[in-house]
Amino acid sequence: MISATIGIDIMYNVSNIFITTNVAKTQQGLAGGCINGLLFVGMSFFLGWADLATASREEFGLRESFKTSLFLGVGLGGVAALIVLVFTRIGKAGSDLTLEERVAQEQGGNEENKQSPPSG
């Protein structure tokens, strides 16, 4: 439970920081809604799987059915951690310009090049 809480907190913060720096300000709400929607759809989907695993082992008693759900959660968490470790590359954190700031900087650089006479 502690790992799940830490993992979800980190994922939520990192995804929101990514949204604020890499998506246009007019589309940040839509991007945040997509990430939150996918997050909760995934949680609901696997909560259903855990309930199915618990119900399938009911005849062995409450302890065994909960143990089955625990093993399912640990297994799915392990698969998720493996996927993240193998396929995710997280760069060093740093302060970056927002999308609007980068566009303004590029446009400002282009205007300066047009206005300045060639040196020679």
Jmol script that loads the backbone (N, CA, C; Angstrom):
load data "model"
ATOM      1  N   MET A   1       0.827  -1.197   0.000  1.00  0.00           N
ATOM      2  CA  MET A   1       0.000   0.000   0.000  1.00  0.00           C
ATOM      3  C   MET A   1       0.867   1.254   0.000  1.00  0.00           C
ATOM      4  N   ILE A   2       1.958   1.221   0.749  1.00  0.00           N
ATOM      5  CA  ILE A   2       2.831   2.395   0.800  1.00  0.00           C
ATOM      6  C   ILE A   2       3.457   2.633  -0.573  1.00  0.00           C
ATOM      7  N   SER A   3       3.919   1.571  -1.223  1.00  0.00           N
ATOM      8  CA  SER A   3       4.525   1.714  -2.546  1.00  0.00           C
ATOM      9  C   SER A   3       3.519   2.231  -3.561  1.00  0.00           C
ATOM     10  N   ALA A   4       2.283   1.754  -3.478  1.00  0.00           N
ATOM     11  CA  ALA A   4       1.255   2.227  -4.401  1.00  0.00           C
ATOM     12  C   ALA A   4       0.980   3.708  -4.204  1.00  0.00           C
ATOM     13  N   THR A   5       0.936   4.135  -2.970  1.00  0.00           N
ATOM     14  CA  THR A   5       0.690   5.548  -2.677  1.00  0.00           C
ATOM     15  C   THR A   5       1.835   6.413  -3.169  1.00  0.00           C
ATOM     16  N   ILE A   6       3.052   6.000  -2.903  1.00  0.00           N
ATOM     17  CA  ILE A   6       4.218   6.757  -3.361  1.00  0.00           C
ATOM     18  C   ILE A   6       4.259   6.775  -4.883  1.00  0.00           C
ATOM     19  N   GLY A   7       4.010   5.633  -5.508  1.00  0.00           N
ATOM     20  CA  GLY A   7       4.045   5.549  -6.966  1.00  0.00           C
ATOM     21  C   GLY A   7       3.019   6.444  -7.635  1.00  0.00           C
ATOM     22  N   ILE A   8       1.803   6.452  -7.124  1.00  0.00           N
ATOM     23  CA  ILE A   8       0.758   7.263  -7.735  1.00  0.00           C
ATOM     24  C   ILE A   8       1.031   8.745  -7.522  1.00  0.00           C
ATOM     25  N   ASP A   9       1.576   9.106  -6.370  1.00  0.00           N
ATOM     26  CA  ASP A   9       1.907  10.509  -6.129  1.00  0.00           C
ATOM     27  C   ASP A   9       3.002  10.986  -7.067  1.00  0.00           C
ATOM     28  N   ILE A  10       4.024  10.189  -7.242  1.00  0.00           N
ATOM     29  CA  ILE A  10       5.123  10.565  -8.131  1.00  0.00           C
ATOM     30  C   ILE A  10       4.635  10.640  -9.570  1.00  0.00           C
ATOM     31  N   MET A  11       3.861   9.649 -10.006  1.00  0.00           N
ATOM     32  CA  MET A  11       3.374   9.633 -11.387  1.00  0.00           C
ATOM     33  C   MET A  11       2.491  10.847 -11.669  1.00  0.00           C
ATOM     34  N   TYR A  12       1.632  11.182 -10.737  1.00  0.00           N
ATOM     35  CA  TYR A  12       0.730  12.310 -10.930  1.00  0.00           C
ATOM     36  C   TYR A  12       1.515  13.613 -11.039  1.00  0.00           C
ATOM     37  N   ASN A  13       2.478  13.811 -10.161  1.00  0.00           N
ATOM     38  CA  ASN A  13       3.270  15.046 -10.196  1.00  0.00           C
ATOM     39  C   ASN A  13       4.122  15.147 -11.451  1.00  0.00           C
ATOM     40  N   VAL A  14       4.787  14.072 -11.822  1.00  0.00           N
ATOM     41  CA  VAL A  14       5.643  14.090 -13.006  1.00  0.00           C
ATOM     42  C   VAL A  14       4.816  14.338 -14.262  1.00  0.00           C
ATOM     43  N   SER A  15       3.668  13.690 -14.371  1.00  0.00           N
ATOM     44  CA  SER A  15       2.840  13.897 -15.561  1.00  0.00           C
ATOM     45  C   SER A  15       2.308  15.321 -15.621  1.00  0.00           C
ATOM     46  N   ASN A  16       1.954  15.899 -14.502  1.00  0.00           N
ATOM     47  CA  ASN A  16       1.467  17.278 -14.516  1.00  0.00           C
ATOM     48  C   ASN A  16       2.576  18.264 -14.865  1.00  0.00           C
ATOM     49  N   ILE A  17       3.790  18.029 -14.399  1.00  0.00           N
ATOM     50  CA  ILE A  17       4.912  18.895 -14.767  1.00  0.00           C
ATOM     51  C   ILE A  17       5.195  18.767 -16.258  1.00  0.00           C
ATOM     52  N   PHE A  18       5.120  17.562 -16.780  1.00  0.00           N
ATOM     53  CA  PHE A  18       5.317  17.357 -18.218  1.00  0.00           C
ATOM     54  C   PHE A  18       4.265  18.116 -19.021  1.00  0.00           C
ATOM     55  N   ILE A  19       3.015  18.058 -18.567  1.00  0.00           N
ATOM     56  CA  ILE A  19       1.938  18.754 -19.272  1.00  0.00           C
ATOM     57  C   ILE A  19       2.180  20.254 -19.282  1.00  0.00           C
ATOM     58  N   THR A  20       2.562  20.810 -18.145  1.00  0.00           N
ATOM     59  CA  THR A  20       2.701  22.266 -18.071  1.00  0.00           C
ATOM     60  C   THR A  20       3.862  22.788 -18.892  1.00  0.00           C
ATOM     61  N   THR A  21       4.848  21.955 -19.199  1.00  0.00           N
ATOM     62  CA  THR A  21       5.980  22.447 -19.984  1.00  0.00           C
ATOM     63  C   THR A  21       5.929  22.052 -21.454  1.00  0.00           C
ATOM     64  N   ASN A  22       5.181  21.033 -21.836  1.00  0.00           N
ATOM     65  CA  ASN A  22       5.239  20.532 -23.204  1.00  0.00           C
ATOM     66  C   ASN A  22       3.937  20.628 -23.993  1.00  0.00           C
ATOM     67  N   VAL A  23       2.900  21.137 -23.406  1.00  0.00           N
ATOM     68  CA  VAL A  23       1.623  21.269 -24.101  1.00  0.00           C
ATOM     69  C   VAL A  23       1.227  22.738 -24.063  1.00  0.00           C
ATOM     70  N   ALA A  24       0.624  23.203 -25.143  1.00  0.00           N
ATOM     71  CA  ALA A  24       0.188  24.596 -25.196  1.00  0.00           C
ATOM     72  C   ALA A  24      -0.790  24.875 -24.057  1.00  0.00           C
ATOM     73  N   LYS A  25      -0.748  26.106 -23.567  1.00  0.00           N
ATOM     74  CA  LYS A  25      -1.575  26.490 -22.422  1.00  0.00           C
ATOM     75  C   LYS A  25      -3.058  26.244 -22.694  1.00  0.00           C
ATOM     76  N   THR A  26      -3.489  26.394 -23.933  1.00  0.00           N
ATOM     77  CA  THR A  26      -4.901  26.195 -24.273  1.00  0.00           C
ATOM     78  C   THR A  26      -5.302  24.730 -24.249  1.00  0.00           C
ATOM     79  N   GLN A  27      -4.340  23.819 -24.274  1.00  0.00           N
ATOM     80  CA  GLN A  27      -4.641  22.382 -24.308  1.00  0.00           C
ATOM     81  C   GLN A  27      -4.241  21.647 -23.034  1.00  0.00           C
ATOM     82  N   GLN A  28      -3.762  22.368 -22.025  1.00  0.00           N
ATOM     83  CA  GLN A  28      -3.309  21.713 -20.800  1.00  0.00           C
ATOM     84  C   GLN A  28      -4.443  21.031 -20.048  1.00  0.00           C
ATOM     85  N   GLY A  29      -5.608  21.638 -20.026  1.00  0.00           N
ATOM     86  CA  GLY A  29      -6.748  21.016 -19.345  1.00  0.00           C
ATOM     87  C   GLY A  29      -7.153  19.713 -20.007  1.00  0.00           C
ATOM     88  N   LEU A  30      -7.170  19.697 -21.327  1.00  0.00           N
ATOM     89  CA  LEU A  30      -7.512  18.479 -22.063  1.00  0.00           C
ATOM     90  C   LEU A  30      -6.487  17.377 -21.811  1.00  0.00           C
ATOM     91  N   ALA A  31      -5.209  17.748 -21.836  1.00  0.00           N
ATOM     92  CA  ALA A  31      -4.155  16.757 -21.591  1.00  0.00           C
ATOM     93  C   ALA A  31      -4.236  16.207 -20.165  1.00  0.00           C
ATOM     94  N   GLY A  32      -4.485  17.082 -19.198  1.00  0.00           N
ATOM     95  CA  GLY A  32      -4.632  16.633 -17.811  1.00  0.00           C
ATOM     96  C   GLY A  32      -5.831  15.719 -17.643  1.00  0.00           C
ATOM     97  N   GLY A  33      -6.926  16.045 -18.330  1.00  0.00           N
ATOM     98  CA  GLY A  33      -8.109  15.190 -18.276  1.00  0.00           C
ATOM     99  C   GLY A  33      -7.855  13.819 -18.875  1.00  0.00           C
ATOM    100  N   CYS A  34      -7.090  13.772 -19.963  1.00  0.00           N
ATOM    101  CA  CYS A  34      -6.756  12.476 -20.580  1.00  0.00           C
ATOM    102  C   CYS A  34      -5.909  11.626 -19.639  1.00  0.00           C
ATOM    103  N   ILE A  35      -4.918  12.243 -19.015  1.00  0.00           N
ATOM    104  CA  ILE A  35      -4.054  11.483 -18.103  1.00  0.00           C
ATOM    105  C   ILE A  35      -4.855  10.986 -16.900  1.00  0.00           C
ATOM    106  N   ASN A  36      -5.679  11.851 -16.312  1.00  0.00           N
ATOM    107  CA  ASN A  36      -6.481  11.424 -15.160  1.00  0.00           C
ATOM    108  C   ASN A  36      -7.493  10.362 -15.563  1.00  0.00           C
ATOM    109  N   GLY A  37      -8.099  10.513 -16.733  1.00  0.00           N
ATOM    110  CA  GLY A  37      -9.056   9.513 -17.196  1.00  0.00           C
ATOM    111  C   GLY A  37      -8.410   8.157 -17.380  1.00  0.00           C
ATOM    112  N   LEU A  38      -7.241   8.117 -18.035  1.00  0.00           N
ATOM    113  CA  LEU A  38      -6.538   6.854 -18.227  1.00  0.00           C
ATOM    114  C   LEU A  38      -6.119   6.240 -16.899  1.00  0.00           C
ATOM    115  N   LEU A  39      -5.702   7.075 -15.968  1.00  0.00           N
ATOM    116  CA  LEU A  39      -5.305   6.599 -14.649  1.00  0.00           C
ATOM    117  C   LEU A  39      -6.465   5.891 -13.947  1.00  0.00           C
ATOM    118  N   PHE A  40      -7.617   6.535 -13.924  1.00  0.00           N
ATOM    119  CA  PHE A  40      -8.749   5.967 -13.195  1.00  0.00           C
ATOM    120  C   PHE A  40      -9.401   4.806 -13.939  1.00  0.00           C
ATOM    121  N   VAL A  41      -9.364   4.811 -15.274  1.00  0.00           N
ATOM    122  CA  VAL A  41      -9.864   3.658 -16.016  1.00  0.00           C
ATOM    123  C   VAL A  41      -8.999   2.436 -15.717  1.00  0.00           C
ATOM    124  N   GLY A  42      -7.674   2.638 -15.694  1.00  0.00           N
ATOM    125  CA  GLY A  42      -6.774   1.534 -15.373  1.00  0.00           C
ATOM    126  C   GLY A  42      -6.987   1.009 -13.965  1.00  0.00           C
ATOM    127  N   MET A  43      -7.162   1.917 -13.009  1.00  0.00           N
ATOM    128  CA  MET A  43      -7.401   1.486 -11.628  1.00  0.00           C
ATOM    129  C   MET A  43      -8.709   0.708 -11.524  1.00  0.00           C
ATOM    130  N   SER A  44      -9.740   1.186 -12.179  1.00  0.00           N
ATOM    131  CA  SER A  44     -11.037   0.510 -12.117  1.00  0.00           C
ATOM    132  C   SER A  44     -10.983  -0.857 -12.785  1.00  0.00           C
ATOM    133  N   PHE A  45     -10.283  -0.946 -13.904  1.00  0.00           N
ATOM    134  CA  PHE A  45     -10.172  -2.210 -14.622  1.00  0.00           C
ATOM    135  C   PHE A  45      -9.522  -3.276 -13.748  1.00  0.00           C
ATOM    136  N   PHE A  46      -8.396  -2.937 -13.134  1.00  0.00           N
ATOM    137  CA  PHE A  46      -7.688  -3.940 -12.332  1.00  0.00           C
ATOM    138  C   PHE A  46      -8.315  -4.151 -10.965  1.00  0.00           C
ATOM    139  N   LEU A  47      -9.105  -3.213 -10.489  1.00  0.00           N
ATOM    140  CA  LEU A  47      -9.891  -3.454  -9.284  1.00  0.00           C
ATOM    141  C   LEU A  47     -10.928  -4.546  -9.555  1.00  0.00           C
ATOM    142  N   GLY A  48     -11.493  -4.528 -10.752  1.00  0.00           N
ATOM    143  CA  GLY A  48     -12.418  -5.590 -11.159  1.00  0.00           C
ATOM    144  C   GLY A  48     -11.727  -6.943 -11.219  1.00  0.00           C
ATOM    145  N   TRP A  49     -10.501  -6.985 -11.730  1.00  0.00           N
ATOM    146  CA  TRP A  49      -9.748  -8.233 -11.762  1.00  0.00           C
ATOM    147  C   TRP A  49      -9.473  -8.749 -10.348  1.00  0.00           C
ATOM    148  N   ALA A  50      -9.154  -7.842  -9.430  1.00  0.00           N
ATOM    149  CA  ALA A  50      -8.908  -8.257  -8.043  1.00  0.00           C
ATOM    150  C   ALA A  50     -10.179  -8.822  -7.417  1.00  0.00           C
ATOM    151  N   ASP A  51     -11.319  -8.204  -7.704  1.00  0.00           N
ATOM    152  CA  ASP A  51     -12.577  -8.712  -7.170  1.00  0.00           C
ATOM    153  C   ASP A  51     -12.903 -10.083  -7.766  1.00  0.00           C
ATOM    154  N   LEU A  52     -12.617 -10.253  -9.047  1.00  0.00           N
ATOM    155  CA  LEU A  52     -12.836 -11.554  -9.691  1.00  0.00           C
ATOM    156  C   LEU A  52     -11.938 -12.619  -9.070  1.00  0.00           C
ATOM    157  N   ALA A  53     -10.684 -12.280  -8.791  1.00  0.00           N
ATOM    158  CA  ALA A  53      -9.766 -13.235  -8.166  1.00  0.00           C
ATOM    159  C   ALA A  53     -10.241 -13.601  -6.763  1.00  0.00           C
ATOM    160  N   THR A  54     -10.731 -12.620  -6.009  1.00  0.00           N
ATOM    161  CA  THR A  54     -11.234 -12.876  -4.663  1.00  0.00           C
ATOM    162  C   THR A  54     -12.470 -13.769  -4.708  1.00  0.00           C
ATOM    163  N   ALA A  55     -13.373 -13.486  -5.620  1.00  0.00           N
ATOM    164  CA  ALA A  55     -14.610 -14.268  -5.720  1.00  0.00           C
ATOM    165  C   ALA A  55     -14.340 -15.692  -6.180  1.00  0.00           C
ATOM    166  N   SER A  56     -13.325 -15.882  -7.005  1.00  0.00           N
ATOM    167  CA  SER A  56     -13.041 -17.230  -7.503  1.00  0.00           C
ATOM    168  C   SER A  56     -12.452 -18.138  -6.431  1.00  0.00           C
ATOM    169  N   ARG A  57     -11.929 -17.573  -5.360  1.00  0.00           N
ATOM    170  CA  ARG A  57     -11.333 -18.378  -4.293  1.00  0.00           C
ATOM    171  C   ARG A  57     -12.156 -18.345  -3.005  1.00  0.00           C
ATOM    172  N   GLU A  58     -13.420 -17.905  -3.098  1.00  0.00           N
ATOM    173  CA  GLU A  58     -14.271 -17.784  -1.900  1.00  0.00           C
ATOM    174  C   GLU A  58     -14.476 -19.104  -1.171  1.00  0.00           C
ATOM    175  N   GLU A  59     -14.532 -20.209  -1.912  1.00  0.00           N
ATOM    176  CA  GLU A  59     -14.808 -21.491  -1.263  1.00  0.00           C
ATOM    177  C   GLU A  59     -13.672 -21.955  -0.364  1.00  0.00           C
ATOM    178  N   PHE A  60     -12.489 -21.343  -0.482  1.00  0.00           N
ATOM    179  CA  PHE A  60     -11.347 -21.709   0.352  1.00  0.00           C
ATOM    180  C   PHE A  60     -11.241 -20.851   1.610  1.00  0.00           C
ATOM    181  N   GLY A  61     -12.150 -19.928   1.780  1.00  0.00           N
ATOM    182  CA  GLY A  61     -12.148 -19.091   2.968  1.00  0.00           C
ATOM    183  C   GLY A  61     -11.692 -17.674   2.657  1.00  0.00           C
ATOM    184  N   LEU A  62     -11.990 -16.816   3.615  1.00  0.00           N
ATOM    185  CA  LEU A  62     -11.703 -15.400   3.443  1.00  0.00           C
ATOM    186  C   LEU A  62     -10.195 -15.131   3.341  1.00  0.00           C
ATOM    187  N   ARG A  63      -9.422 -15.815   4.154  1.00  0.00           N
ATOM    188  CA  ARG A  63      -7.973 -15.601   4.140  1.00  0.00           C
ATOM    189  C   ARG A  63      -7.368 -15.959   2.786  1.00  0.00           C
ATOM    190  N   GLU A  64      -7.748 -17.080   2.229  1.00  0.00           N
ATOM    191  CA  GLU A  64      -7.211 -17.507   0.933  1.00  0.00           C
ATOM    192  C   GLU A  64      -7.654 -16.581  -0.197  1.00  0.00           C
ATOM    193  N   SER A  65      -8.894 -16.113  -0.130  1.00  0.00           N
ATOM    194  CA  SER A  65      -9.362 -15.232  -1.201  1.00  0.00           C
ATOM    195  C   SER A  65      -8.636 -13.885  -1.152  1.00  0.00           C
ATOM    196  N   PHE A  66      -8.366 -13.380   0.039  1.00  0.00           N
ATOM    197  CA  PHE A  66      -7.611 -12.133   0.150  1.00  0.00           C
ATOM    198  C   PHE A  66      -6.147 -12.333  -0.226  1.00  0.00           C
ATOM    199  N   LYS A  67      -5.608 -13.510   0.086  1.00  0.00           N
ATOM    200  CA  LYS A  67      -4.232 -13.815  -0.293  1.00  0.00           C
ATOM    201  C   LYS A  67      -4.097 -13.838  -1.821  1.00  0.00           C
ATOM    202  N   THR A  68      -5.118 -14.354  -2.494  1.00  0.00           N
ATOM    203  CA  THR A  68      -5.111 -14.363  -3.956  1.00  0.00           C
ATOM    204  C   THR A  68      -5.095 -12.946  -4.506  1.00  0.00           C
ATOM    205  N   SER A  69      -5.891 -12.067  -3.925  1.00  0.00           N
ATOM    206  CA  SER A  69      -5.896 -10.664  -4.359  1.00  0.00           C
ATOM    207  C   SER A  69      -4.552 -10.003  -4.088  1.00  0.00           C
ATOM    208  N   LEU A  70      -3.952 -10.325  -2.965  1.00  0.00           N
ATOM    209  CA  LEU A  70      -2.636  -9.777  -2.638  1.00  0.00           C
ATOM    210  C   LEU A  70      -1.614 -10.209  -3.676  1.00  0.00           C
ATOM    211  N   PHE A  71      -1.594 -11.497  -4.010  1.00  0.00           N
ATOM    212  CA  PHE A  71      -0.642 -11.993  -4.997  1.00  0.00           C
ATOM    213  C   PHE A  71      -0.889 -11.375  -6.369  1.00  0.00           C
ATOM    214  N   LEU A  72      -2.147 -11.169  -6.721  1.00  0.00           N
ATOM    215  CA  LEU A  72      -2.461 -10.508  -7.988  1.00  0.00           C
ATOM    216  C   LEU A  72      -1.914  -9.083  -7.984  1.00  0.00           C
ATOM    217  N   GLY A  73      -2.123  -8.353  -6.905  1.00  0.00           N
ATOM    218  CA  GLY A  73      -1.617  -6.987  -6.805  1.00  0.00           C
ATOM    219  C   GLY A  73      -0.103  -6.916  -6.853  1.00  0.00           C
ATOM    220  N   VAL A  74       0.555  -7.826  -6.149  1.00  0.00           N
ATOM    221  CA  VAL A  74       2.014  -7.849  -6.148  1.00  0.00           C
ATOM    222  C   VAL A  74       2.533  -8.202  -7.545  1.00  0.00           C
ATOM    223  N   GLY A  75       1.896  -9.158  -8.188  1.00  0.00           N
ATOM    224  CA  GLY A  75       2.308  -9.545  -9.540  1.00  0.00           C
ATOM    225  C   GLY A  75       2.120  -8.418 -10.546  1.00  0.00           C
ATOM    226  N   LEU A  76       0.971  -7.769 -10.515  1.00  0.00           N
ATOM    227  CA  LEU A  76       0.721  -6.659 -11.436  1.00  0.00           C
ATOM    228  C   LEU A  76       1.653  -5.478 -11.143  1.00  0.00           C
ATOM    229  N   GLY A  77       1.915  -5.234  -9.867  1.00  0.00           N
ATOM    230  CA  GLY A  77       2.864  -4.180  -9.511  1.00  0.00           C
ATOM    231  C   GLY A  77       4.262  -4.496 -10.011  1.00  0.00           C
ATOM    232  N   GLY A  78       4.658  -5.750  -9.918  1.00  0.00           N
ATOM    233  CA  GLY A  78       5.965  -6.162 -10.431  1.00  0.00           C
ATOM    234  C   GLY A  78       6.062  -6.000 -11.942  1.00  0.00           C
ATOM    235  N   VAL A  79       5.008  -6.368 -12.646  1.00  0.00           N
ATOM    236  CA  VAL A  79       4.990  -6.197 -14.107  1.00  0.00           C
ATOM    237  C   VAL A  79       5.060  -4.709 -14.459  1.00  0.00           C
ATOM    238  N   ALA A  80       4.307  -3.885 -13.740  1.00  0.00           N
ATOM    239  CA  ALA A  80       4.338  -2.440 -13.994  1.00  0.00           C
ATOM    240  C   ALA A  80       5.723  -1.869 -13.734  1.00  0.00           C
ATOM    241  N   ALA A  81       6.355  -2.285 -12.641  1.00  0.00           N
ATOM    242  CA  ALA A  81       7.706  -1.806 -12.333  1.00  0.00           C
ATOM    243  C   ALA A  81       8.700  -2.252 -13.398  1.00  0.00           C
ATOM    244  N   LEU A  82       8.559  -3.474 -13.874  1.00  0.00           N
ATOM    245  CA  LEU A  82       9.437  -3.978 -14.920  1.00  0.00           C
ATOM    246  C   LEU A  82       9.269  -3.183 -16.213  1.00  0.00           C
ATOM    247  N   ILE A  83       8.028  -2.890 -16.579  1.00  0.00           N
ATOM    248  CA  ILE A  83       7.767  -2.091 -17.784  1.00  0.00           C
ATOM    249  C   ILE A  83       8.379  -0.706 -17.648  1.00  0.00           C
ATOM    250  N   VAL A  84       8.212  -0.092 -16.492  1.00  0.00           N
ATOM    251  CA  VAL A  84       8.776   1.243 -16.279  1.00  0.00           C
ATOM    252  C   VAL A  84      10.293   1.200 -16.332  1.00  0.00           C
ATOM    253  N   LEU A  85      10.910   0.223 -15.696  1.00  0.00           N
ATOM    254  CA  LEU A  85      12.370   0.151 -15.669  1.00  0.00           C
ATOM    255  C   LEU A  85      12.961  -0.123 -17.050  1.00  0.00           C
ATOM    256  N   VAL A  86      12.277  -0.924 -17.855  1.00  0.00           N
ATOM    257  CA  VAL A  86      12.816  -1.293 -19.158  1.00  0.00           C
ATOM    258  C   VAL A  86      12.536  -0.228 -20.219  1.00  0.00           C
ATOM    259  N   PHE A  87      11.328   0.333 -20.234  1.00  0.00           N
ATOM    260  CA  PHE A  87      10.924   1.181 -21.344  1.00  0.00           C
ATOM    261  C   PHE A  87      10.893   2.679 -21.047  1.00  0.00           C
ATOM    262  N   THR A  88      11.096   3.101 -19.824  1.00  0.00           N
ATOM    263  CA  THR A  88      10.982   4.517 -19.493  1.00  0.00           C
ATOM    264  C   THR A  88      12.348   5.095 -19.208  1.00  0.00           C
ATOM    265  N   ARG A  89      12.654   6.178 -19.887  1.00  0.00           N
ATOM    266  CA  ARG A  89      13.894   6.904 -19.643  1.00  0.00           C
ATOM    267  C   ARG A  89      13.518   8.282 -19.117  1.00  0.00           C
ATOM    268  N   ILE A  90      13.872   8.547 -17.887  1.00  0.00           N
ATOM    269  CA  ILE A  90      13.565   9.832 -17.273  1.00  0.00           C
ATOM    270  C   ILE A  90      14.868  10.608 -17.175  1.00  0.00           C
ATOM    271  N   GLY A  91      14.886  11.755 -17.828  1.00  0.00           N
ATOM    272  CA  GLY A  91      16.076  12.593 -17.805  1.00  0.00           C
ATOM    273  C   GLY A  91      16.214  13.318 -16.489  1.00  0.00           C
ATOM    274  N   LYS A  92      17.310  14.031 -16.373  1.00  0.00           N
ATOM    275  CA  LYS A  92      17.565  14.795 -15.168  1.00  0.00           C
ATOM    276  C   LYS A  92      16.570  15.948 -15.089  1.00  0.00           C
ATOM    277  N   ALA A  93      16.026  16.160 -13.923  1.00  0.00           N
ATOM    278  CA  ALA A  93      15.052  17.230 -13.743  1.00  0.00           C
ATOM    279  C   ALA A  93      15.740  18.576 -13.849  1.00  0.00           C
ATOM    280  N   GLY A  94      15.060  19.499 -14.481  1.00  0.00           N
ATOM    281  CA  GLY A  94      15.619  20.834 -14.619  1.00  0.00           C
ATOM    282  C   GLY A  94      14.533  21.819 -14.989  1.00  0.00           C
ATOM    283  N   SER A  95      14.844  23.064 -14.839  1.00  0.00           N
ATOM    284  CA  SER A  95      13.904  24.112 -15.201  1.00  0.00           C
ATOM    285  C   SER A  95      13.938  24.273 -16.714  1.00  0.00           C
ATOM    286  N   ASP A  96      12.779  24.244 -17.326  1.00  0.00           N
ATOM    287  CA  ASP A  96      12.694  24.340 -18.772  1.00  0.00           C
ATOM    288  C   ASP A  96      11.677  25.405 -19.138  1.00  0.00           C
ATOM    289  N   LEU A  97      11.794  25.912 -20.333  1.00  0.00           N
ATOM    290  CA  LEU A  97      10.823  26.883 -20.812  1.00  0.00           C
ATOM    291  C   LEU A  97       9.514  26.186 -21.158  1.00  0.00           C
ATOM    292  N   THR A  98       8.418  26.886 -20.994  1.00  0.00           N
ATOM    293  CA  THR A  98       7.140  26.344 -21.419  1.00  0.00           C
ATOM    294  C   THR A  98       7.057  26.408 -22.933  1.00  0.00           C
ATOM    295  N   LEU A  99       6.061  25.770 -23.503  1.00  0.00           N
ATOM    296  CA  LEU A  99       5.893  25.750 -24.946  1.00  0.00           C
ATOM    297  C   LEU A  99       5.749  27.170 -25.491  1.00  0.00           C
ATOM    298  N   GLU A 100       4.963  27.994 -24.833  1.00  0.00           N
ATOM    299  CA  GLU A 100       4.762  29.368 -25.288  1.00  0.00           C
ATOM    300  C   GLU A 100       6.057  30.174 -25.233  1.00  0.00           C
ATOM    301  N   GLU A 101       6.854  29.951 -24.184  1.00  0.00           N
ATOM    302  CA  GLU A 101       8.114  30.665 -24.050  1.00  0.00           C
ATOM    303  C   GLU A 101       9.113  30.249 -25.137  1.00  0.00           C
ATOM    304  N   ARG A 102       9.129  28.951 -25.468  1.00  0.00           N
ATOM    305  CA  ARG A 102      10.008  28.484 -26.529  1.00  0.00           C
ATOM    306  C   ARG A 102       9.620  29.064 -27.886  1.00  0.00           C
ATOM    307  N   VAL A 103       8.312  29.101 -28.170  1.00  0.00           N
ATOM    308  CA  VAL A 103       7.837  29.670 -29.438  1.00  0.00           C
ATOM    309  C   VAL A 103       8.183  31.150 -29.510  1.00  0.00           C
ATOM    310  N   ALA A 104       7.958  31.886 -28.426  1.00  0.00           N
ATOM    311  CA  ALA A 104       8.276  33.313 -28.404  1.00  0.00           C
ATOM    312  C   ALA A 104       9.771  33.537 -28.589  1.00  0.00           C
ATOM    313  N   GLN A 105      10.592  32.699 -28.007  1.00  0.00           N
ATOM    314  CA  GLN A 105      12.037  32.828 -28.137  1.00  0.00           C
ATOM    315  C   GLN A 105      12.470  32.565 -29.580  1.00  0.00           C
ATOM    316  N   GLU A 106      11.880  31.547 -30.218  1.00  0.00           N
ATOM    317  CA  GLU A 106      12.215  31.248 -31.605  1.00  0.00           C
ATOM    318  C   GLU A 106      11.775  32.379 -32.531  1.00  0.00           C
ATOM    319  N   GLN A 107      10.599  32.917 -32.303  1.00  0.00           N
ATOM    320  CA  GLN A 107      10.107  34.017 -33.132  1.00  0.00           C
ATOM    321  C   GLN A 107      10.944  35.267 -32.910  1.00  0.00           C
ATOM    322  N   GLY A 108      11.327  35.524 -31.689  1.00  0.00           N
ATOM    323  CA  GLY A 108      12.177  36.665 -31.389  1.00  0.00           C
ATOM    324  C   GLY A 108      13.534  36.535 -32.043  1.00  0.00           C
ATOM    325  N   GLY A 109      14.093  35.344 -32.067  1.00  0.00           N
ATOM    326  CA  GLY A 109      15.380  35.095 -32.707  1.00  0.00           C
ATOM    327  C   GLY A 109      15.296  35.267 -34.211  1.00  0.00           C
ATOM    328  N   ASN A 110      14.183  34.835 -34.818  1.00  0.00           N
ATOM    329  CA  ASN A 110      13.998  34.986 -36.256  1.00  0.00           C
ATOM    330  C   ASN A 110      13.848  36.452 -36.630  1.00  0.00           C
ATOM    331  N   GLU A 111      13.122  37.249 -35.827  1.00  0.00           N
ATOM    332  CA  GLU A 111      12.928  38.662 -36.113  1.00  0.00           C
ATOM    333  C   GLU A 111      14.232  39.424 -35.991  1.00  0.00           C
ATOM    334  N   GLU A 112      15.074  39.063 -35.029  1.00  0.00           N
ATOM    335  CA  GLU A 112      16.358  39.729 -34.865  1.00  0.00           C
ATOM    336  C   GLU A 112      17.258  39.460 -36.058  1.00  0.00           C
ATOM    337  N   ASN A 113      17.210  38.223 -36.581  1.00  0.00           N
ATOM    338  CA  ASN A 113      18.042  37.883 -37.739  1.00  0.00           C
ATOM    339  C   ASN A 113      17.591  38.641 -38.981  1.00  0.00           C
ATOM    340  N   LYS A 114      16.286  38.877 -39.101  1.00  0.00           N
ATOM    341  CA  LYS A 114      15.764  39.594 -40.262  1.00  0.00           C
ATOM    342  C   LYS A 114      16.115  41.070 -40.194  1.00  0.00           C
ATOM    343  N   GLN A 115      16.116  41.663 -39.003  1.00  0.00           N
ATOM    344  CA  GLN A 115      16.307  43.097 -38.846  1.00  0.00           C
ATOM    345  C   GLN A 115      17.778  43.502 -38.859  1.00  0.00           C
ATOM    346  N   SER A 116      18.659  42.667 -38.405  1.00  0.00           N
ATOM    347  CA  SER A 116      20.059  43.061 -38.317  1.00  0.00           C
ATOM    348  C   SER A 116      20.707  42.957 -39.702  1.00  0.00           C
ATOM    349  N   PRO A 117      21.467  43.969 -40.088  1.00  0.00           N
ATOM    350  CA  PRO A 117      22.134  43.921 -41.389  1.00  0.00           C
ATOM    351  C   PRO A 117      23.269  42.923 -41.342  1.00  0.00           C
ATOM    352  N   PRO A 118      23.589  42.360 -42.476  1.00  0.00           N
ATOM    353  CA  PRO A 118      24.703  41.395 -42.497  1.00  0.00           C
ATOM    354  C   PRO A 118      26.011  42.100 -42.165  1.00  0.00           C
ATOM    355  N   SER A 119      26.794  41.457 -41.339  1.00  0.00           N
ATOM    356  CA  SER A 119      28.072  42.050 -40.969  1.00  0.00           C
ATOM    357  C   SER A 119      29.098  41.726 -42.047  1.00  0.00           C
ATOM    358  N   GLY A 120      30.027  42.613 -42.197  1.00  0.00           N
ATOM    359  CA  GLY A 120      30.966  42.259 -43.233  1.00  0.00           C
ATOM    360  C   GLY A 120      31.907  43.279 -43.497  1.00  0.00           C
TER     361      GLY A 120
END
end "model"
wireframe off; spacefill off
backbone 0.3
color backbone group
